Amino acid sequence: MKTLVIIPSRMSATRLPGKPLLKINGKSIISHVFKRAESAEIGEVVVATEDIEIVNDIKNNGGNAILTSKNHKTGTDRIFEALNLLNKKDIDLVMNVQGDEPDIDIEDIKNLDIKMKQNSSSIGTLAAKIEKEEMYKNENVVKVKIKEEFDKNSFPLAKNFMRNIEAENKTQIFHHIGIYCYEIQTLKKFVKLNQTQNELKNRLEQLRAMDNNININVALANRSPIGVDTMEDYLAIKKIMEYK
């Protein structure tokens, strides 16, 4: 089975505009993500973006990028356009890697790819143990509830995704990491589905799959990567990565 990795990225993030090109160790955040995905060696890696600056940055760093429309509602719509533009006929799986997690664990990317292939799953994603109590209450930290016991070898189904769980039992709740691996026919089906009320209310695209009875399996990640959403996040990860 053949996997294609696509990283959606754009300059106009609401909370931190221009974040893909912020530098860590002299290299942009998006180029760090590209190199990590490439190092996983699971397949070709392409950045999909609406901004020529990002295309140029990736190409200047030896990577591959493609220019897509500015009118996409979600990252999945962008990766689907990129898939069509690339016109690859022999792809079985498409992995959508977040463009704002420059320290994503390479082994976690590999593990998700392996689990998808072993289990013939429709959609796979990652989750990590919640280390700090305040993460439960933080709406910016997306949580996933798993149906069965969770360990390194299992690939259980997700029961629900949520931002707020104060009132809920915390068992089988993990930090959801926004990386998705789609079986190609499932991706084609998913992008044709209308956004659901549940998805729009919670601002979580994966709920569209759940609302349409598409199963999502979850692999246990080694750790939670730091996503760069604010200037504080950027300064924190810059410090960690430059210290290494």
N, C-alpha and C positions, 0 to 999 in steps of 0.2 A: 504493500500500500504506500502511496506517495502523499506526502504532506507539503503544503505550501504555507509559509508564514507571512501574514500581512499585518503591518503595524499602522493603524490609522493615526493621523496626527494633523493638528491645525494650530495656527497662530492665535486664533481669536478665542482663547479660553476665557470664561467670564471672570474667574477670580484672579488669574495670573496671565494676562495677555502676553504672547511671545515666549511662553515657557519652553517650548521645544528647543529653542536655540540658546537658552541660558547655558553657560559653560561650567563644567566640572573638570578639573585637571586639563583645561585647555580644549575640551571636546564638548560638543552640545549634548544636552540630555537625550535628544532623539538618536544621535549617533551612538551613544552609550547603549541604548536599548537595542539598536540594530546589531551592534557587535555581540551583545549577550545572546540574542536570538540566533545569530549566525554561529556562535560558538557551540550552541546546543547540537548543531549538525543533524537536524531532523529533516531539512529540506531547504529549498530556496527561500530567501527572505526579501521582501519588498516593502518599502514604506509607501502608504497611500495618503496623499495630502492635497489640499486645495491651494497650497501656497508654494510659489516657485522658490522662495527662499529656503524652504525645507528640502525641496528636491535638490537644489544646488549644494546645500550643506551635506546631505547624504552622499551625493556623487563625489564631492570633494574629499570625503572620507572613505572613498572606495566602495560605497554601497550602491544599492539599486532602489530607485524611487519612481513613482508614477503620479502624474497630476490628475486629480479627479474633480468632480463638480463641487461648487460651493453650496449646493442646495440640499445637502443630506441632513435628515433629522437625527440620524444615529451613526455611530461608528460602524455598525454592521452593514448599513446601506453603503457606506464608503468602501468597505472591503469587498462587497459584492460587485460594485462597479469596477473596482480594480481587477477583480478576478475575470470579469468579462473583457476588460481592455487588454489584459495579458493574454487572453484567449488560449489558456492551457487546457487541453482536453483530457490529459491523463492524471488529473489530480483526484485523490480520494477524500482527503481531509484538508480543511482550511483552518489554520490556527490564527486567532485574532489576539495579538499581544498588545497590551497597553503601552502607549508611547511616552508615558510620564512616570515609569518605574525603572530608573536607570540601574538599580541594584537588584533587579529580578534574579532569582536563583536559577542558574543554568540547568541544574539537576531537576528542578521542578518542571521546567519546560519539557525536558526529555521524558520525565515520568508521565506527564499528561499524555504525550504522544503515544507512549508504550501502552498505557491503560486504554486509550481509545481503540487502538489496534487489537488488543487482546480481547476486548469486550464487545466490539462492533457497536459502540454506543452512537446515539444520534448527536448529542451535545455533551461535551465534558468541560469541567472547569476546575479551579483549585480553591482550597480553603486552608486556613492555618489556625492553630490554637490561639485563643484570645488570652493574652498574657496580662493585660491591665484591666482592672475593673471598670475604669472610666470609658473603655472602648464600647462597652455594652450600651452606654447612654449617649454616645457620640453618633449623631445622625449621619455624619460623613463616613462612618465606618459601616459598610454594608455587611450584614450577617446572613448566614445560611443555616437552616435547620436541616439536619441529615436524618434519613429514615432509620438507618441501622447503626450499629457500633462502627467506629471509624478508626482505621489504623493504616499504616504504610502500604499494606497489601490490598486493602479493600477499595472499591470504587462505587460506594453506595449512591442511591438516588437522593436528590435534594427534595425536601418536603415543602420548603418555602424560603423566600428571600425577604429580608426586611431591613429597615434602617433603625427602627425603634423597638426595643423588646423589654422595656422596664417591667411591664406587667406579666411577662411570659416566663415560663420555666426555662432556666439556662442550660438544661441538659441537651446535649447534641447540637449546641449552637457554636458556630465557628466564624471566624473572620473570612468573608468571601473575597477572593482575589480576582480582579476582573480580567481574567484571561479565558478565552473560550476556544474550544476546538469543535468544529462542525463537520459532520459527515456531509458531503457535498449536496446530496438531495435534500437534506434537512435545511441547509442554508438557503437553498433556492426556494423552499416552501416558506421558511421563516420570513424572508424579506417581502413576500407577497401578502402576509397577514397584516391586518389593520392593527395599529397600536391600541391596546386595551385600556379601559378605565383604570384598572389596577396598576398597569405599567406607568401611565401618565401621573397618577396620584402619588405613587412612590418614587417616581423618576428612576425606575429600574427596568431596563429593556428585557432582562431575562424572564420577567413575569409574563411577557407576551407568549413565550414558549410554554410556560407552566399553564397559562389560561387556555391554551390550545392543545393540551394533553401531549406536549412533546417533553419527553423525559430528559432531565439533566443529571448526569453522573458527576460525582465530586471526588477528586483525588486530594489526599492530604499533602500539603506543602511543608517543606522544611521550616519555613518561617514566613512572616508577612513582610513583603517588600515595602519600602516607604514610597507612597505615591506623592508626586509633587503637585499640590493644588494651590498652595499659598506661598508667599515669600518666606514664611517661617519654615515650611517644609523644605524648600529649596536650600536654605541656609543650613538646615539640620543635615540633609543628605550630602551636601557639599563638604561639610566638615568631616562626616564619616568616611566618604569615599576618598577625600584628599589625604586623610590621616592614614588610610590603608596604604 
